[in-house]
Amino acid sequence: MTTKASLPTILLAMLFLLNSYSSLAQKLIPPPVMQEVWSKPYDPFRIAGNLYYVGTYDLGCYLITTPKGHILINTGLAESMPVIRSHIETLGFKFSDIKILLTTQVHFDHVGAMAAIQKATGAKMMVDEKDAPVLADGGYSDYIMGGKGKLFVPVKADRLLHDHDTITLGGTQVILLHHPGHTKGSCSFLVDVQDEHRSYRVLIANMPSILDDTKPGMPAYPEVAGDYAYTFNAMKHLQFDIWVASHASQFDLQQKRKPGDPYNPEVFNDRKGYDAELDELYQSYLKRFPN
């Protein structure tokens, strides 16, 4: 995206790695640049209405608060639980009030702390049905990174989710959108939130980046090309007011909002940026799967 060209060299290298999702970046122990931005704390803030950012500098974790408890989407790395807990409490909410756990994808950088948070809070784990086996075996059966042992502590799902299923808590409804490819059960979420002035339809997007080891006709995922094609088509037709993503770099969080900035949902009203990011990934898809 155009803003990336002006970043310092180290951030350019980081963003290149994040956007390409090289196989190196997806090992259990990421390279130093990844470790820094994936683990580095980032000030939590209110995105819109009852939706908050509680993740790290680059790993997007989202808290949806309700009178009946809270929903947490993604947990970052295994060591991220204290950071997430601190962020939630800084915002004035109780960590123990998390009732539902969701994820956009079952890679270790998004579900690494899921088991620990579930144990600490007793929250129910809900996951896209296609990702449930990988979540349950700690990443062992992942079609790219699997077969080398557990990549994170396994978590058994309490509820299996399917395309357009609704997760309801305390008057808030979250809609799951099945967007496979990056993992077999990758998904995005739509949620309507309300603040003092208006309502917003928010897309929490799992952008369909393609891992370097993904190839046509993979025995572990023969339908991968078709799933990516489906996801690109589905995502380009989505309607929303504002959007965020699994990785902060994918929606240019640090360029749109600086720590300490006042509440302003409109900074995430960026359809142009969404379309550009999606098109960039689609061009990569066409090169990888030309037929």
Backbone bond lengths (Angstrom), bond angles and torsions (degrees), N, CA, C in turn:
res aa  C-N    CA-C-N  psi(-1)  N-CA   C-N-CA  omega(-1)  CA-C   N-CA-C  phi
1 M - - - 1.459 - - 1.524 108.88 -
2 T 1.297 119.58 155.49 1.450 122.93 -166.68 1.513 113.73 -60.93
3 T 1.322 117.49 -30.25 1.466 119.54 -177.33 1.515 112.36 -70.65
4 K 1.320 118.90 -18.60 1.452 121.40 -173.91 1.527 112.56 -70.31
5 A 1.321 118.23 -27.17 1.451 121.65 -175.53 1.521 112.49 -64.00
6 S 1.314 118.57 -23.76 1.456 121.70 -176.06 1.520 113.42 -95.10
7 L 1.305 118.25 0.13 1.457 120.64 -178.04 1.520 110.77 -76.58
8 P 1.341 117.80 155.14 1.457 121.19 175.81 1.526 111.36 -57.61
9 T 1.318 116.02 160.15 1.462 121.21 -173.76 1.515 112.46 -57.18
10 I 1.319 117.92 -42.11 1.463 119.18 -177.33 1.524 111.37 -64.83
11 L 1.349 116.89 -36.31 1.453 118.88 178.42 1.510 111.36 -73.74
12 L 1.327 116.89 -32.60 1.465 119.09 174.57 1.522 110.21 -60.65
13 A 1.331 115.86 -43.88 1.457 119.46 178.93 1.517 110.81 -63.50
14 M 1.337 115.71 -41.25 1.463 119.79 179.27 1.515 111.17 -63.14
15 L 1.331 116.97 -45.95 1.459 120.07 -178.27 1.516 111.51 -66.48
16 F 1.325 117.17 -35.42 1.460 119.54 176.60 1.523 110.33 -61.35
17 L 1.325 115.61 -44.41 1.460 119.60 179.64 1.524 111.11 -64.07
18 L 1.345 115.95 -43.59 1.453 119.58 -178.26 1.516 111.69 -64.89
19 N 1.324 117.15 -42.26 1.455 119.90 -176.51 1.513 111.86 -73.66
20 S 1.330 117.69 -34.19 1.468 119.82 179.68 1.522 111.21 -80.74
21 Y 1.362 116.14 -22.70 1.462 121.10 -177.75 1.519 110.97 50.28
22 S 1.305 115.70 52.68 1.456 120.52 -179.98 1.512 110.24 -59.39
23 S 1.341 114.75 156.74 1.465 119.03 -179.59 1.519 110.56 -61.70
24 L 1.335 117.77 -30.73 1.460 120.75 177.47 1.515 110.63 -60.38
25 A 1.330 116.41 -42.53 1.460 120.76 -177.89 1.506 112.70 -67.89
26 Q 1.324 117.21 -17.09 1.447 120.29 -176.38 1.530 113.02 -102.03
27 K 1.336 118.19 11.49 1.457 120.35 173.56 1.519 109.37 -73.40
28 L 1.321 115.16 164.89 1.458 119.37 -178.79 1.527 111.10 -59.50
29 I 1.351 116.75 -39.62 1.457 120.70 176.33 1.520 106.96 -107.38
30 P 1.341 118.64 104.03 1.458 121.23 -177.40 1.520 111.39 -70.59
31 P 1.344 118.62 160.95 1.466 121.26 177.73 1.519 110.54 -63.28
32 P 1.354 117.44 165.03 1.466 120.62 -172.85 1.522 114.98 -54.02
33 V 1.329 118.42 -42.42 1.461 119.58 -179.27 1.518 110.33 -61.67
34 M 1.335 116.55 -40.64 1.454 120.88 178.53 1.523 110.83 -65.55
35 Q 1.333 115.93 -45.25 1.456 119.36 -179.24 1.526 110.59 -55.74
36 E 1.330 116.03 -40.69 1.468 119.64 -177.29 1.514 111.69 -64.84
37 V 1.337 117.58 -50.98 1.465 119.02 -173.90 1.518 112.19 -80.11
38 W 1.337 117.50 -23.65 1.461 119.20 177.61 1.527 111.35 -79.09
39 S 1.324 117.41 -29.36 1.467 121.37 -177.07 1.522 113.03 -98.68
40 K 1.314 117.23 -23.85 1.456 122.13 -175.03 1.522 111.13 -61.42
41 P 1.336 118.04 127.28 1.469 120.27 178.17 1.528 111.11 -63.72
42 Y 1.309 115.26 155.54 1.464 121.41 175.86 1.517 106.65 -140.67
43 D 1.312 116.71 135.60 1.463 119.67 -175.21 1.528 111.20 -55.08
44 P 1.334 118.03 126.76 1.466 120.28 177.84 1.525 109.86 -69.27
45 F 1.313 116.41 153.99 1.464 119.06 -179.14 1.522 110.51 -158.02
46 R 1.300 115.08 162.94 1.460 122.69 177.37 1.526 108.69 -83.67
47 I 1.324 116.26 121.30 1.459 120.82 178.56 1.516 110.25 -80.60
48 A 1.334 115.59 -56.74 1.467 121.39 179.31 1.517 108.45 -165.59
49 G 1.317 116.92 134.62 1.459 119.95 177.93 1.516 111.68 54.07
50 N 1.331 115.98 -125.15 1.461 121.06 -178.68 1.524 113.00 -98.00
51 L 1.338 116.94 26.33 1.461 122.69 177.64 1.523 109.63 -111.44
52 Y 1.353 116.05 129.60 1.459 122.05 -174.88 1.529 111.09 -130.60
53 Y 1.335 114.67 150.22 1.468 121.08 173.60 1.522 107.86 -93.45
54 V 1.348 116.33 123.17 1.465 120.55 -179.28 1.524 111.10 -129.40
55 G 1.329 116.65 18.59 1.456 120.90 -176.95 1.516 113.11 -89.51
56 T 1.335 114.46 -164.12 1.460 121.76 179.97 1.526 109.58 -96.14
57 Y 1.323 116.32 -169.68 1.463 120.90 -177.79 1.529 111.61 -56.43
58 D 1.328 117.23 -35.46 1.468 117.77 179.82 1.523 115.25 -125.92
59 L 1.309 118.74 -20.38 1.468 119.69 -177.92 1.526 109.68 -90.22
60 G 1.326 115.36 112.48 1.449 121.06 -176.26 1.518 113.21 -75.34
61 C 1.321 117.27 115.57 1.461 123.62 174.41 1.530 106.49 -123.79
62 Y 1.329 115.76 136.27 1.460 120.28 -169.24 1.520 111.39 -129.26
63 L 1.325 115.74 131.93 1.456 122.43 178.69 1.522 108.94 -109.16
64 I 1.332 115.84 125.40 1.459 122.08 173.42 1.519 106.58 -109.41
65 T 1.315 116.98 116.77 1.457 120.57 -175.97 1.527 110.70 -96.96
66 T 1.329 116.04 145.08 1.465 121.66 177.23 1.531 108.66 -145.35
67 P 1.322 118.24 164.62 1.470 120.62 177.71 1.524 113.31 -65.24
68 K 1.321 117.52 -16.72 1.459 121.75 -178.24 1.526 113.00 -103.57
69 G 1.312 116.79 11.21 1.457 120.37 -176.31 1.517 109.85 121.21
70 H 1.339 114.87 -177.06 1.454 119.07 -170.07 1.534 112.84 -124.50
71 I 1.311 114.71 158.41 1.463 123.37 175.89 1.520 107.69 -112.96
72 L 1.324 117.20 129.94 1.461 122.19 176.11 1.520 108.87 -113.42
73 I 1.326 116.16 125.79 1.462 122.07 177.91 1.524 108.50 -109.71
74 N 1.337 116.09 114.83 1.474 125.41 -179.27 1.525 111.61 75.54
75 T 1.339 114.78 152.18 1.465 120.19 -177.52 1.518 114.09 -132.04
76 G 1.324 118.39 -2.63 1.451 118.84 -177.51 1.516 111.98 72.01
77 L 1.329 115.88 -158.06 1.455 122.87 -177.49 1.528 111.66 -71.38
78 A 1.329 115.48 168.70 1.465 120.68 -177.90 1.525 111.85 -56.73
79 E 1.343 116.54 -36.80 1.465 120.17 -177.16 1.518 113.69 -84.29
80 S 1.328 117.59 6.53 1.468 120.65 -174.40 1.526 114.71 -84.72
81 M 1.333 118.79 -9.11 1.453 119.09 -175.84 1.532 113.03 -56.63
82 P 1.345 120.97 -46.00 1.467 119.34 179.18 1.525 112.55 -60.92
83 V 1.331 116.62 -34.66 1.461 120.56 179.00 1.522 110.14 -66.11
84 I 1.329 116.25 -46.98 1.461 120.55 -179.64 1.526 110.74 -63.92
85 R 1.322 116.59 -43.52 1.461 120.46 177.51 1.530 110.79 -57.93
86 S 1.330 115.91 -47.94 1.459 120.83 -179.81 1.528 111.43 -61.04
87 H 1.340 116.25 -41.18 1.461 119.83 -179.67 1.534 111.49 -64.66
88 I 1.305 115.76 -42.71 1.467 119.63 179.81 1.522 110.83 -63.68
89 E 1.322 116.41 -43.30 1.459 120.11 -179.40 1.536 111.39 -70.03
90 T 1.319 116.91 -34.12 1.466 120.95 176.54 1.522 110.96 -61.27
91 L 1.316 115.76 -35.83 1.464 121.35 179.20 1.529 112.58 -76.06
92 G 1.333 116.63 -7.92 1.462 120.54 176.88 1.515 114.79 97.07
93 F 1.332 116.90 15.90 1.462 120.62 -179.38 1.526 110.59 -114.07
94 K 1.319 115.32 162.51 1.459 120.71 -179.90 1.528 110.37 -93.79
95 F 1.316 114.53 127.23 1.466 120.58 176.29 1.519 110.56 -58.68
96 S 1.317 116.41 -36.98 1.470 121.54 -177.59 1.519 112.56 -69.07
97 D 1.334 117.45 -11.86 1.468 120.87 -179.65 1.527 112.90 -85.68
98 I 1.332 117.80 1.88 1.468 119.93 174.67 1.526 108.18 -66.98
99 K 1.318 117.18 122.05 1.461 122.57 -177.70 1.524 113.49 -109.82
100 I 1.332 116.89 -26.52 1.458 121.39 -176.54 1.520 109.57 -133.86
101 L 1.324 115.81 135.77 1.456 122.74 176.09 1.524 109.28 -113.99
102 L 1.330 116.10 132.28 1.460 122.89 177.53 1.524 108.78 -131.12
103 T 1.319 116.39 165.93 1.458 120.21 174.00 1.516 110.48 -149.32
104 T 1.321 115.38 150.45 1.457 120.23 176.99 1.521 111.80 -83.27
105 Q 1.333 117.30 -20.38 1.470 121.57 179.52 1.523 109.29 -168.47
106 V 1.328 116.55 150.48 1.470 118.77 -176.39 1.530 111.78 -100.50
107 H 1.322 116.13 58.58 1.452 121.79 166.57 1.519 107.90 -101.81
108 F 1.335 115.80 154.92 1.462 120.16 -171.06 1.518 113.36 -60.84
109 D 1.343 117.54 -23.16 1.461 118.52 179.85 1.525 112.96 -81.57
110 H 1.331 116.71 0.37 1.467 120.44 177.35 1.529 113.09 -123.61
111 V 1.334 117.42 -20.13 1.473 120.36 179.40 1.522 112.16 -125.06
112 G 1.333 117.15 14.28 1.460 120.23 -175.95 1.514 114.06 -58.03
113 A 1.316 117.44 -35.87 1.471 121.09 -178.17 1.522 112.20 -102.22
114 M 1.310 117.97 9.36 1.462 120.86 -174.31 1.523 112.24 -61.22
115 A 1.324 116.93 -46.48 1.465 120.16 -178.09 1.528 111.15 -62.32
116 A 1.321 116.70 -42.46 1.465 120.39 -178.81 1.526 111.05 -66.19
117 I 1.325 116.86 -40.83 1.461 120.05 -179.84 1.519 110.78 -69.67
118 Q 1.325 117.06 -37.94 1.464 119.51 176.31 1.526 110.95 -62.36
119 K 1.323 115.55 -43.44 1.467 119.76 179.74 1.525 111.23 -63.66
120 A 1.322 117.06 -39.76 1.463 121.28 -176.60 1.522 112.75 -73.38
121 T 1.331 116.92 -29.12 1.465 120.08 -173.09 1.523 114.14 -112.16
122 G 1.337 117.40 -19.89 1.458 120.60 -174.83 1.518 113.17 73.93
123 A 1.327 117.36 15.82 1.470 121.67 -178.31 1.518 111.65 -66.90
124 K 1.325 115.86 153.71 1.457 122.29 178.02 1.527 109.86 -85.06
125 M 1.319 116.02 132.52 1.464 121.58 179.09 1.519 109.51 -91.99
126 M 1.322 116.17 123.47 1.465 121.89 177.58 1.518 108.28 -123.32
127 V 1.340 116.61 132.11 1.456 119.76 -173.03 1.518 110.32 -147.00
128 D 1.334 115.86 150.48 1.456 121.26 173.72 1.527 109.12 -54.02
129 E 1.309 115.97 133.11 1.467 121.35 -175.08 1.524 112.44 -53.14
130 K 1.322 118.25 -36.76 1.459 121.41 -176.49 1.524 112.80 -71.94
131 D 1.314 117.05 -20.26 1.465 120.80 178.24 1.525 112.50 -97.04
132 A 1.323 117.46 -10.69 1.461 120.87 -174.80 1.530 113.49 -58.52
133 P 1.364 119.88 -43.51 1.468 118.85 179.95 1.526 113.04 -61.94
134 V 1.331 116.82 -37.87 1.462 120.40 179.86 1.526 110.35 -69.29
135 L 1.323 117.04 -39.95 1.462 120.88 176.67 1.525 110.41 -62.29
136 A 1.329 116.25 -38.76 1.466 121.44 -176.14 1.524 112.99 -73.44
137 D 1.349 117.74 -23.36 1.477 118.35 179.78 1.533 111.88 -110.10
138 G 1.311 116.60 17.20 1.460 120.16 174.80 1.512 114.81 68.75
139 G 1.323 117.15 25.67 1.453 121.31 178.14 1.513 114.83 93.18
140 Y 1.320 116.82 -1.37 1.471 119.97 -176.04 1.522 112.19 -60.99
141 S 1.330 118.20 -36.08 1.460 121.04 -176.12 1.531 113.33 -96.18
142 D 1.331 117.13 11.90 1.463 119.63 176.77 1.524 109.52 -59.40
143 Y 1.340 116.28 139.26 1.463 119.16 -172.06 1.529 113.53 -71.76
144 I 1.319 118.06 -17.47 1.460 121.21 176.28 1.523 111.51 -105.72
145 M 1.325 116.89 -51.71 1.462 120.93 -172.04 1.518 113.80 -96.75
146 G 1.325 117.46 -0.95 1.455 120.71 -174.09 1.521 114.16 -73.92
147 G 1.339 114.40 172.73 1.450 121.34 175.93 1.512 115.23 84.86
148 K 1.321 117.98 2.74 1.465 121.21 -176.78 1.526 111.61 -119.92
149 G 1.318 116.32 23.18 1.447 120.04 -178.30 1.511 111.43 98.66
150 K 1.316 115.99 -178.62 1.461 121.00 -178.23 1.526 110.53 -76.96
151 L 1.327 115.31 135.79 1.460 121.43 179.09 1.528 112.00 -99.94
152 F 1.328 116.04 -14.35 1.461 121.78 177.12 1.520 107.61 -159.24
153 V 1.318 117.38 166.00 1.461 120.73 179.54 1.526 108.85 -68.79
154 P 1.332 118.35 126.32 1.472 121.17 -177.06 1.521 112.87 -62.14
155 V 1.328 114.54 150.66 1.459 121.79 176.84 1.528 107.81 -136.85
156 K 1.312 116.38 128.54 1.462 120.85 176.67 1.530 109.52 -89.54
157 A 1.310 115.46 133.64 1.460 119.94 -177.97 1.525 111.86 -72.78
158 D 1.325 115.88 140.39 1.459 121.49 172.58 1.526 111.20 -88.95
159 R 1.326 115.38 -23.09 1.468 119.94 178.12 1.525 109.23 -147.59
160 L 1.323 117.00 132.08 1.457 122.23 175.77 1.522 108.96 -93.25
161 L 1.324 115.45 132.82 1.459 121.10 -175.42 1.524 111.12 -110.49
162 H 1.329 114.74 152.23 1.457 122.11 -179.65 1.523 109.29 -131.65
163 D 1.317 116.12 168.33 1.451 121.10 -176.82 1.527 111.92 -51.71
164 H 1.319 115.90 128.07 1.465 125.24 179.18 1.528 114.51 68.47
165 D 1.335 117.19 15.40 1.461 119.10 169.21 1.530 108.82 -66.30
166 T 1.332 115.20 151.93 1.458 121.21 -179.24 1.523 110.19 -112.85
167 I 1.315 115.86 132.80 1.461 122.90 174.01 1.526 106.38 -106.61
168 T 1.324 116.79 121.82 1.464 120.99 -173.67 1.524 110.49 -119.72
169 L 1.323 115.85 133.42 1.460 121.43 176.12 1.528 108.82 -154.28
170 G 1.320 116.54 126.08 1.457 121.60 173.17 1.510 115.14 53.66
171 G 1.313 117.41 36.61 1.452 121.02 177.97 1.517 115.17 88.69
172 T 1.320 117.77 -5.66 1.464 122.05 177.38 1.516 109.66 -101.83
173 Q 1.321 116.13 135.10 1.465 121.64 178.32 1.525 109.92 -116.36
174 V 1.310 116.21 127.79 1.457 122.94 177.72 1.525 107.80 -112.74
175 I 1.312 116.82 128.25 1.467 121.62 -178.62 1.524 109.11 -104.78
176 L 1.333 116.22 125.44 1.458 121.18 176.62 1.524 110.09 -84.08
177 L 1.329 115.60 135.15 1.460 122.25 175.33 1.524 108.05 -117.94
178 H 1.312 116.72 116.28 1.466 122.54 -177.99 1.528 109.38 -73.07
179 H 1.345 116.57 113.59 1.464 122.04 -177.45 1.526 109.85 -128.02
180 P 1.320 118.01 69.48 1.469 122.09 -172.51 1.522 113.48 -72.45
181 G 1.332 114.27 162.13 1.451 122.36 178.05 1.516 109.78 139.42
182 H 1.329 116.03 -67.03 1.465 119.72 179.13 1.529 109.58 -58.76
183 T 1.312 116.47 -44.82 1.461 123.37 160.77 1.527 105.59 -130.37
184 K 1.315 116.15 167.24 1.469 119.30 -177.81 1.528 111.80 -65.06
185 G 1.316 115.94 -25.51 1.462 119.94 -178.88 1.512 113.77 -119.58
186 S 1.325 116.76 23.91 1.466 118.88 175.58 1.517 109.89 -54.28
187 C 1.317 116.58 144.97 1.461 119.24 -178.13 1.517 110.38 -152.73
188 S 1.318 113.77 157.79 1.455 122.18 172.38 1.517 107.67 -113.82
189 F 1.330 116.41 170.35 1.454 120.48 179.87 1.528 110.13 -133.50
190 L 1.315 115.62 141.52 1.456 122.71 171.09 1.520 108.50 -112.15
191 V 1.323 116.25 135.34 1.455 119.99 177.97 1.525 108.79 -146.82
192 D 1.322 116.22 137.25 1.460 122.06 175.44 1.519 108.77 -95.06
193 V 1.341 115.92 125.80 1.458 121.07 179.29 1.518 109.02 -124.62
194 Q 1.322 115.47 157.76 1.466 121.37 -174.40 1.522 109.03 -131.59
195 D 1.333 116.18 131.69 1.455 118.51 171.56 1.526 109.55 -113.72
196 E 1.319 117.82 -160.62 1.456 121.65 -174.92 1.533 112.87 -70.30
197 H 1.325 116.74 -13.77 1.459 120.33 -172.56 1.532 114.44 -117.79
198 R 1.340 117.38 -36.22 1.458 119.08 -174.26 1.527 109.89 -163.94
199 S 1.310 115.50 174.74 1.463 120.60 174.88 1.517 109.33 -103.52
200 Y 1.327 115.57 155.18 1.460 122.69 178.45 1.520 109.14 -131.89
201 R 1.305 116.01 135.47 1.469 120.04 167.51 1.526 106.33 -92.05
202 V 1.329 115.52 117.85 1.464 121.46 -174.79 1.532 109.60 -107.77
203 L 1.324 115.46 132.90 1.458 121.57 171.24 1.519 108.51 -102.85
204 I 1.322 116.54 120.89 1.462 122.23 169.46 1.520 104.75 -99.21
205 A 1.322 116.02 99.58 1.464 122.16 -166.76 1.513 112.58 -93.73
206 N 1.333 114.80 137.80 1.454 119.81 166.04 1.525 106.52 -100.94
207 M 1.322 116.11 96.04 1.456 120.53 -176.09 1.529 110.40 -66.05
208 P 1.343 118.16 134.93 1.478 121.84 -170.64 1.517 113.93 -81.51
209 S 1.331 116.50 64.29 1.462 120.90 174.91 1.532 109.37 -70.15
210 I 1.331 115.75 155.02 1.463 121.55 -173.10 1.520 109.14 -116.24
211 L 1.313 116.79 121.16 1.455 121.87 178.61 1.525 110.30 -67.66
212 D 1.335 116.22 147.13 1.458 120.57 -176.04 1.524 113.04 -57.49
213 D 1.328 117.83 -32.05 1.463 120.94 -176.45 1.524 113.22 -85.00
214 T 1.320 117.74 0.40 1.463 120.79 178.92 1.518 109.80 -76.92
215 K 1.336 116.03 127.19 1.460 121.07 -176.58 1.524 109.78 -138.56
216 P 1.337 117.04 157.52 1.470 119.78 175.05 1.526 111.11 -61.51
217 G 1.310 115.61 144.39 1.458 121.01 174.37 1.513 115.56 68.85
218 M 1.316 117.48 28.25 1.459 120.13 179.71 1.526 109.75 -66.20
219 P 1.343 119.55 127.01 1.467 121.01 -179.34 1.533 112.82 -57.39
220 A 1.325 116.81 -34.69 1.466 120.29 -178.23 1.532 112.59 -77.76
221 Y 1.349 116.67 -12.88 1.463 120.09 -178.29 1.537 108.15 -158.53
222 P 1.325 117.55 67.48 1.469 120.49 -175.02 1.525 114.01 -62.25
223 E 1.320 117.26 -24.12 1.460 120.91 -178.16 1.524 113.16 -93.48
224 V 1.331 118.26 14.71 1.455 121.25 -173.86 1.525 112.40 -59.95
225 A 1.326 118.80 -41.93 1.461 120.66 -178.83 1.521 110.95 -63.38
226 G 1.330 116.24 -44.48 1.456 120.47 179.39 1.505 112.44 -65.74
227 D 1.329 116.60 -36.29 1.466 119.67 178.32 1.521 111.40 -66.76
228 Y 1.332 116.73 -42.03 1.458 119.24 176.17 1.528 111.15 -61.50
229 A 1.326 116.39 -43.35 1.471 120.25 179.80 1.523 110.40 -59.68
230 Y 1.327 116.05 -43.67 1.470 120.31 177.37 1.522 110.82 -59.77
231 T 1.324 116.56 -45.81 1.462 121.02 -176.08 1.524 111.75 -64.75
232 F 1.326 117.31 -45.60 1.468 119.24 178.53 1.525 111.08 -59.28
233 N 1.307 116.80 -42.28 1.464 120.39 -179.83 1.524 111.06 -65.80
234 A 1.333 116.24 -43.35 1.466 120.09 -179.28 1.520 111.56 -65.55
235 M 1.326 117.08 -41.50 1.458 120.19 -174.21 1.524 112.35 -72.47
236 K 1.318 117.70 -31.08 1.466 118.14 -178.34 1.526 112.16 -71.92
237 H 1.335 117.04 -16.05 1.464 120.45 -179.52 1.531 113.50 -99.68
238 L 1.323 117.71 1.43 1.459 120.41 -178.12 1.526 111.47 -69.85
239 Q 1.323 115.36 144.37 1.453 122.03 177.15 1.533 109.22 -114.91
240 F 1.323 116.09 132.55 1.466 120.90 -178.27 1.515 108.62 -160.69
241 D 1.325 115.78 166.73 1.464 121.70 177.63 1.523 111.77 -93.86
242 I 1.330 116.11 -44.88 1.464 121.06 178.64 1.521 108.29 -137.79
243 W 1.353 116.07 160.74 1.461 118.63 -179.30 1.521 111.04 -145.60
244 V 1.335 113.02 151.68 1.456 123.69 173.15 1.526 106.21 -136.56
245 A 1.327 118.63 -176.55 1.459 119.41 -174.01 1.521 111.84 -151.65
246 S 1.330 115.01 176.25 1.467 121.35 -179.40 1.521 112.04 -63.00
247 H 1.328 116.10 -32.39 1.463 121.89 177.03 1.524 108.96 -118.87
248 A 1.323 116.11 135.06 1.467 120.53 -179.85 1.522 111.46 -61.32
249 S 1.337 116.97 -34.63 1.463 120.19 -179.24 1.519 111.88 -65.19
250 Q 1.331 117.45 -24.23 1.458 120.41 -178.68 1.520 112.57 -71.87
251 F 1.327 117.55 -25.04 1.468 119.38 177.23 1.527 112.03 -119.35
252 D 1.345 115.62 20.02 1.466 122.60 173.90 1.524 112.85 54.07
253 L 1.333 116.36 47.64 1.459 120.42 -178.16 1.524 111.77 -55.73
254 Q 1.343 117.04 -47.78 1.458 119.66 -173.57 1.527 112.89 -67.96
255 Q 1.336 117.05 -21.48 1.457 119.54 176.23 1.537 111.55 -85.98
256 K 1.330 116.66 -28.60 1.455 120.81 -176.60 1.525 112.78 -84.69
257 R 1.322 115.50 -31.52 1.465 118.83 -175.59 1.517 110.50 -144.81
258 K 1.310 116.72 129.40 1.454 122.42 176.79 1.530 109.39 -100.84
259 P 1.336 117.43 148.18 1.468 119.51 176.63 1.528 111.29 -52.27
260 G 1.326 115.75 132.11 1.453 120.69 -179.51 1.507 114.42 93.74
261 D 1.330 117.26 -10.03 1.467 119.37 177.16 1.524 110.13 -62.29
262 P 1.325 118.28 148.32 1.463 120.97 178.62 1.525 111.45 -69.72
263 Y 1.294 115.61 162.65 1.464 122.83 178.04 1.520 110.25 -56.98
264 N 1.337 116.59 125.06 1.457 120.49 -178.27 1.532 110.29 -160.21
265 P 1.327 117.38 84.86 1.464 120.19 -179.40 1.524 113.83 -56.98
266 E 1.329 117.15 -26.69 1.461 120.42 -173.61 1.527 113.13 -65.04
267 V 1.333 117.94 -18.62 1.464 118.10 179.10 1.526 110.84 -66.78
268 F 1.329 116.64 -18.21 1.462 120.62 179.20 1.529 112.04 -99.33
269 N 1.327 115.21 9.71 1.466 120.98 174.04 1.523 107.05 -84.97
270 D 1.315 115.94 86.42 1.467 121.24 -167.28 1.527 110.72 -141.23
271 R 1.315 116.01 64.62 1.467 119.52 178.52 1.533 111.28 -62.04
272 K 1.319 116.61 -37.00 1.458 120.19 -179.64 1.525 110.99 -61.33
273 G 1.330 116.19 -43.16 1.456 120.34 178.97 1.515 112.09 -65.85
274 Y 1.323 115.81 -40.20 1.467 121.02 177.52 1.526 110.40 -60.86
275 D 1.322 116.67 -49.88 1.461 120.25 -178.69 1.523 111.58 -62.63
276 A 1.331 117.13 -38.83 1.461 120.48 179.34 1.520 111.62 -66.19
277 E 1.328 116.57 -42.66 1.477 120.73 178.27 1.517 110.60 -63.52
278 L 1.318 116.15 -43.45 1.459 120.73 -179.49 1.530 110.60 -65.46
279 D 1.324 117.01 -40.93 1.468 120.04 179.78 1.522 111.27 -66.19
280 E 1.321 117.05 -38.76 1.466 120.48 178.10 1.535 110.31 -60.88
281 L 1.305 116.43 -43.35 1.457 120.53 178.76 1.529 111.06 -68.34
282 Y 1.321 116.59 -35.40 1.460 120.43 179.05 1.527 111.00 -65.60
283 Q 1.314 117.59 -38.16 1.466 119.91 177.52 1.525 110.33 -63.74
284 S 1.324 117.05 -37.14 1.469 120.58 175.24 1.520 110.68 -64.17
285 Y 1.309 115.47 -39.41 1.474 120.49 177.48 1.529 110.73 -61.21
286 L 1.324 117.94 -44.48 1.467 121.24 -178.37 1.527 111.30 -64.10
287 K 1.315 117.35 -34.61 1.468 120.21 176.78 1.518 111.74 -70.02
288 R 1.314 115.84 -35.24 1.472 120.03 -178.01 1.528 111.05 -79.87
289 F 1.321 115.92 -36.00 1.468 121.42 -177.63 1.530 109.03 -125.34
290 P 1.328 118.13 72.55 1.477 121.45 -173.40 1.508 114.72 -65.15
291 N 1.308 118.51 -19.94 1.472 120.87 -179.33 1.531 110.99 -98.55
